[in-house]
């Protein structure tokens, strides 16, 4: 048996008649003719229930029903449900007929009716309904084509919304249209409202403008990352009480009612291919909402709108990728030209502005390797549509900011820029008050939106790329992710720049170290290594071994020529800093005005004669050891600066704008008695205590006579190699003299004596050219003649010389003609020897 074609099937019918006999007669006639009767209803309420359970194709409706609602009331409801109907009536008055015509019935049957009349009327109703459906489908198809043609070539969201608004308004008039698009995967939300004006054009209403009178504080939250409410998840037509309930729940519906006069609205889903919650909202100023036919018409358009919107979003993605690639290419070209950072950022800002309209772009160094705060932040801003460098310090300030305060603000800003962030409107305003620099941008450049991402080189953040705009809600989290993509190319470019910077810095430093080492090589060191077997030297070796592996400050004390610098080098060689050089500065070799420049460096033009930037010894020794020789000679005015550098581990170049952190181990040496210098006010006590953490006292050569022979032999080997003479040993008489001599010049004097003897020597065995004797005044009393073979102890010889000098000077030790001058000794050295020999200072007459 062949299936019955769709056109041959008779429609299903619902009979709404409160007279049982008439309703039963109609059912008999229609069933006999092949119609399907879905039910018989006696009232409007019962008819609505049966329609909700099973939708009929046609309704036979009695105009007069014994109920509060008549057939005409039900006819209006059936129109909204798009269900055709035929009126049943006994007698029609003119007024009743006019009311019935308004409902647009598909026919009239007058009681009593014949079977032929019923079937004919139904056949006509079927024909009219079929042709009206066809006309409606043709209309819907034409609307779909119009929507497609209007938006197919559009590549802008606002133009797209205007196009579909114009087309929908021709079919279903409305007061406002809103496109809501929430894209969770992209962390972005798009909202656009078009309000119809009196001349049937459309004007755009900003979401912030619409909601600015709402008291719920929405604008202080995040309108850029998500919708203000979840109204987009509602679907259908809302009017009357349903609309009021919607306004109580959703802020956007309430704002449309209060600001635009909306009294009903309809929400239509737009099924995009991607994960999205997208709806079109239509509002009307009339209480009556959209009819079922109107709602169905718009619903049929939504798939076409979704297809066009999908294509538009796909185009935007491709265009965004193209622009990102263009920005990456622009970044690579800008950095390849080896121009200044401000010029580089100007080119980068122009490229980024094509994708993300901005008013300011900045790059902040956060790698901690910048030598000063002045170069940490580089900024360009838009002036008359063009980007140009900006010096933030040149912006007008209500209160003067010191260089230290500016550096502190930069440091605080650098700390907060370690993680990506987006700040718009009130968020940015609240954060700006915490930092001077951001507050400057907000007040004087009218910046309202701010977003930044760190630029990673390897696994560590090296800089932060900052974008700012004068618009309150200029950026979204989707823009932030785009900026993170751009930062990858920025990282590659910056890595090369920073690498060249490090190479340049290391080259300069290497050149400084080379110059310094060349100068050191030119100097003649006393010994290549420390020679000593005496208990005193063994104690020195033990002290050096204990302190070398720490970073403690070491103070080496001893007479001139005892080898204090060699002890300092030994401490450095045994320390963890041995891979870096030990940098030496002699505090007594330079005038006071130059010592500060030697220690801390200076900027170009900081004083007369400063023709170029100079790196100080502190910077040069960073990571290594700084040896401050003759620290007791340091002028009192520089001792405070040295103390601060040691305590704070930071310095400031002469003429510099910021502090520089240094990691330096300090070793100081002096032949003065610093305790006496402190007591006499020539040395700061706080600096002395800071230096005297681990004191090492190097004994004079006369106190370690056992070391004279190995020292002399070691020095002889060096002299032999230096002079090219075949010296094989030292004569016994010479060695005896070396052991019995007081050696006021210590090891340095020993080396000079041996070198002179080697130059004058005529044999392979070294002999002194002349006997060693301590310098004493010619007016000294003659000593008693002694037997040639007798030898006096060294202490007795020293005692006699000191007493003679005191006698001649009248008991004075210091000053012109004093005993120290007569003995060619420093006053402190003479006083130490007198104390050791128990020689009391005679009273001065």
Buried (B, 14 or more C-beta within 10 A) or exposed (E): EEEEEEEEEBBBBBBBBBBEEBBEBBBEBBEEEEBEBBBBBBBBEBBBEBBEEEEBBBBBBBBBBEBEBBBBBBBEBBBBBBBBBBBBBEEBEEEBEEBBEEBEBBBBBEEEBEBEEBBEBBEEBBEBBEEBEEEBEEEBEEBBEBBBEBBEEBEEBEEBBBBBBBBBBEBBBBBBBBBBBBBEEBBBBBBBBBBBEEEEEBEEBEBBEBBEEBEEEBBEBBBBBBBBBEBBBBEEBBBEEBBBEBBEEBBBBBBBBEBBEBBBBBBBBBEBEEEBBBBBBBBBEEEEBBBBEBBEBBEBBBEBBBBBBBBBBEEEEEEBEEBBEBBBEBBBBBBEEEEEBBEBBBBBBBBBBEBBBBBBBBBBBBBEEBBBBBEBBBBBBBEEEEBEBBEBBEEEEEEEBEBEEBBBBBBBBBEBBEEBBBBBBBBBBEBBEEBBBBBBBBBEBEBBBBBBBBBBBEEEBBBBBBBBBBBBBBBBBBBBBBBBBBBEBBBBBBBBBBEEEEEEEEEEBEEBBEEBEEEEEEEEEBBEEBBBEBEBBEBBEEBBEEBBEBEBBBBBBBBBBBBBBBBBBBBBBBBEBBEBBBBBBBBEEBEEEEBBBBBBBBBEEBEEEBEEBBBBBBBBBBEBBBBBBBBBBBEEEBBEBBBBBBEEBEBBBBBBBBBBEBEBBBBBBBBBBBEBBBEEEBBBEEBBEBBBEBBBBBBBBBBBBBBBBEBBBBBBEBBBEEEEBEBEEBBEEBBEBBBBBBBBBBBBBBBBBBBBBBEEBEEEEBBBEEEBEBEBBEEBEEEEEEEEEEEEEBEEBBBBBBBBBBEBBEBBBBEEEBBBBBBBBBBBBBBBBBEEEEBEEBEEE
